[in-house]
């Protein structure tokens, strides 16, 4: 997770089998990015409410 948060790549991929914790890790990254004001984009979290 440290690499995803600090490497500064324009794009990263998190790959793993079902149940490996990918969504949980990305939620933690989102919290970190939000806390620092970092701008990011990606598919909406299945846990986030949909905007209409």
Secondary structure, 3 states (H helix, E strand, C coil): CHHHHHCCCCCCCCCCCCCCCHHHHHHHHHHHHHHHCCCCCCCCCCCCCCCC
